[in-house]
Amino acid sequence: MSVIRVLAIAVALAATSAAACTSGVGRAAVSLGFDAPSRTPRDASVYIDEEYIGPLGYVAAHGVRLPVGEHRITVQRSGYFPWDRLVTADREPIRLNVELVPIPD
């Protein structure tokens, strides 16, 4: 995924959040960060609400802003069991520890 695509997603999320604020809904953005042990592949794909965000290494380094509410976070890579969590963003920063487990041969 190119940096331009990641920036486009970030702008879209910001626009959605800004639109919600101006429409009177008042949904704030919440910071989402990732920790990954060194044995977890940095090129694993991160999805939020089934939309590709970017490689784990990039997303872990830069973080993501989520609108308040419930979101499904998925991290996957070929040869590993997928990592999947349902999180509720409620104005407090979220920090997730992602550890992918290899699929046995």
C-alpha positions as CSV (number, residue, x, y, z in Angstrom):
1,M,0.0,0.0,0.0
2,S,1.4,3.3,-0.9
3,V,1.9,6.2,1.4
4,I,-0.6,8.2,-0.7
5,R,-3.3,5.5,0.0
6,V,-2.6,5.6,3.8
7,L,-2.8,9.4,3.7
8,A,-6.1,9.3,1.8
9,I,-7.6,7.0,4.4
10,A,-6.4,9.3,7.2
11,V,-7.9,12.3,5.4
12,A,-11.2,10.4,4.9
13,L,-11.3,9.4,8.6
14,A,-10.6,13.0,9.6
15,A,-13.3,14.3,7.2
16,T,-15.8,11.9,8.6
17,S,-14.9,12.9,12.2
18,A,-15.1,16.6,11.2
19,A,-18.4,16.1,9.5
20,A,-19.8,14.4,12.6
21,C,-18.7,17.3,14.7
22,T,-20.2,19.9,12.5
23,S,-23.5,18.0,12.1
24,G,-24.0,18.2,15.9
25,V,-23.4,14.5,16.5
26,G,-20.2,15.3,18.4
27,R,-18.3,12.1,17.8
28,A,-14.7,12.7,18.9
29,A,-11.7,10.8,17.5
30,V,-9.8,8.3,19.7
31,S,-6.1,7.4,19.4
32,L,-5.4,3.8,18.5
33,G,-1.8,2.4,18.8
34,F,-0.2,-1.0,18.4
35,D,2.5,-2.8,20.1
36,A,3.9,-5.9,18.4
37,P,6.6,-8.3,19.7
38,S,9.6,-8.6,17.5
39,R,8.5,-12.1,16.3
40,T,5.3,-10.6,14.8
41,P,5.8,-9.7,11.1
42,R,5.9,-5.9,10.6
43,D,4.4,-6.4,7.1
44,A,1.2,-8.0,8.4
45,S,-1.9,-6.2,7.1
46,V,-4.0,-4.1,9.4
47,Y,-7.8,-3.8,8.8
48,I,-10.2,-1.6,10.7
49,D,-13.9,-2.3,10.1
50,E,-12.9,-4.5,7.1
51,E,-11.0,-1.6,5.4
52,Y,-7.3,-2.0,4.7
53,I,-5.3,0.6,6.7
54,G,-1.6,-0.5,6.0
55,P,1.2,-2.7,7.2
56,L,1.5,-3.2,10.9
57,G,4.9,-1.6,11.2
58,Y,3.7,1.6,9.6
59,V,0.5,1.7,11.5
60,A,2.3,0.9,14.8
61,A,4.7,3.8,14.2
62,H,2.1,6.4,13.2
63,G,-1.1,5.3,15.0
64,V,-4.7,5.8,13.8
65,R,-7.6,8.0,14.9
66,L,-10.9,6.2,15.4
67,P,-14.3,7.8,15.8
68,V,-16.0,7.0,19.1
69,G,-17.9,3.7,18.8
70,E,-17.3,0.0,18.2
71,H,-14.7,-1.1,15.7
72,R,-13.3,-4.5,14.5
73,I,-9.5,-4.5,14.3
74,T,-8.0,-7.4,12.3
75,V,-4.3,-8.1,11.7
76,Q,-3.4,-10.9,9.2
77,R,-0.5,-12.3,7.2
78,S,-0.1,-15.5,5.2
79,G,1.2,-18.4,7.3
80,Y,-0.2,-17.0,10.6
81,F,-3.6,-17.2,12.4
82,P,-5.5,-13.9,12.0
83,W,-5.6,-11.6,15.1
84,D,-9.0,-10.1,15.5
85,R,-10.5,-7.9,18.3
86,L,-13.7,-5.8,18.8
87,V,-12.8,-2.6,20.5
88,T,-15.0,0.2,21.8
89,A,-13.5,3.7,21.4
90,D,-14.8,5.9,24.1
91,R,-12.5,9.0,24.3
92,E,-9.6,7.2,26.0
93,P,-6.5,6.2,23.9
94,I,-6.5,2.5,23.0
95,R,-3.2,0.4,22.9
96,L,-3.3,-3.1,21.5
97,N,-0.7,-5.8,21.8
98,V,-0.7,-7.8,18.5
99,E,1.0,-11.1,18.6
100,L,0.5,-13.3,15.5
101,V,0.8,-17.0,16.0
102,P,2.3,-19.1,13.2
103,I,0.2,-21.8,11.7
104,P,1.9,-25.2,12.3
105,D,3.1,-27.2,9.3
